[in-house]
Amino acid sequence: MAAYDVTVIGSGPGGYVAAIRAAQLGLKTAVVEKWPTFGGTCLNIGCIPSKALLHASEMYEEANHGFAEMGIGVDPKLDVPKMLAFKDEGVAGNVKGVDFLFKKNKIDTYRGTGSLAGPNKVRVTPDDGEPQEIETKNVIIATGSDIVRLPNIEIDEERVVSSTGALDLKEVPRRMVLVGGGVIGLELGSVWRRLGSEVTVVEFLDRIIPTEDGEISKQFQRILGKQGMTFKLRSKVTGVDTSGNALKVTVEPADGGEAEVLEADVVLVAIGRRPYTEGLGLDEVGVDLDDKGRIKTDDHFRTSVAGVYAIGDVIAGPMLAHKAEDEGVACAEIIAGEAGHVNYGAIPNVVYTYPEVASVGRTEEALKADGVDYKVGKFPFTANGRAKVNRTTDGFVKVLADATTDRVLGVHMIGPDAGTMIAEVTLGMEFGAAAEDIARTCHAHPTLSEGVKEAALAVAGRAIHM
Ligand code: FAD
């Protein structure tokens, strides 16, 4: 008899949530993790540490530039080691939380690299010690993702860093070149810019945060530019000379042409992440990958091998912790014979800079490309009472609704706390809300979320405060 109903490989937000849900459903569950702590990329080197540094650096910037005009006099002093310790304590608290939840739910844990040793067998190979084999009815692969590297540019995690090294710089670099204008890079670039770095962003495409709505992306770049970031769009970094005291970064136009050399103290390479499948033994048991190296699954998270499932960053879809979590829940429910499901049309996306960018649903570009007839309602935070009094008026909310049915198709916002405010429209979209439903929902005054209501009113041309 198999020792387990479910064995999960990987304890990131996909894996640990799947394990907890499986245990809640009465399935005997094990987790295999190769890192010393649980929680995966998200808790150890991703969402959680980056948000700790974003929070601390935002406070520092506010103390330096925002307090005086509110009548608060302070003389802030930066202590980088202490700020890193603050971040590390936050991470430790979170990863211990996962440990506690595993124990509470009676989930067995194994330390080592997990691989498929047969259809119903997982081999655990510890860093030191003998491998052992676990008999299991089902396997959930939740091994996440790893950084994408650039050819010819070696990451030493000290001067040429990935997001992992950028979470741990021992001092503020005077000049930082950020390769890639995506979410992770701009968040970490914002941290170090607030702490004093001159940050230059080199982006291959003609816009930053390219998957977001175009209007939001333009406004975001303008605001980050006002904050002091410099952008080189349609450009690529082709080499980093590390031989001298200053790094010499070669930047070429994306379409070819004359190169220029930028000097920097730190180069942050943040050009994306790739699915991580190394060491799993997928070939041996016949688990298929797609053309992007992701584990192929059907809409029940089943791979090409019976009893083997996959979720999170290692399969298709946005590489987001909450997407991985929701897939973990749905996958465990499907294994338990329930009707687990993820609505991919209502997965919010947030950039945790200041101001925040948040979106859910489809962009204007996507609607145009699909020939969908839509209406737009927009409302700027300059017209929101709370934003005005707080002097946080950068940004706007944009609601896209079907021209015939008024159903909300997408909401895009840039502004203070947008990451929190996106939850209400995500819930609305889950329930198939019309713009009018949001517009007629009473919103507390004075709140920034009144901006969402006004943008929904603006879909029918009847915003009140504009
Ligand atoms: P992971 O979290 O990557 O976990 C995979 C786990 O599997 C790891 O613990 C790994 O050690 C383990 N593993 C791998 N192979 C094996 C093996 N063979 N045997 C045993 N164990 C194995 N997402 C958001 O939604 N919000 C954010 O704010 C956000 N910020 C981010 C900031 C940064 C700097 C980064 C890098 C990422 C960020 N992300 C964010 C993305 C988020 O971290 C990922 O989408 C999420 O962690 C994916 O979860 P997962 O469970 O699929 O995999």
Boltz pocket constraint, residues with backbone or C-beta under 6 A from the ligand:
constraints:
  - pocket:
      binder: B
      contacts: [[A, 9], [A, 10], [A, 11], [A, 12], [A, 13], [A, 14], [A, 15], [A, 32], [A, 33], [A, 34], [A, 35], [A, 37], [A, 38], [A, 39], [A, 40], [A, 41], [A, 42], [A, 43], [A, 45], [A, 46], [A, 47], [A, 48], [A, 50], [A, 112], [A, 113], [A, 114], [A, 115], [A, 142], [A, 143], [A, 144], [A, 145], [A, 163], [A, 164], [A, 184], [A, 276], [A, 278], [A, 279], [A, 280], [A, 311], [A, 312], [A, 313], [A, 314], [A, 318], [A, 319], [A, 320], [A, 321], [A, 322], [A, 323], [A, 324], [A, 350], [A, 352]]
      max_distance: 6.0
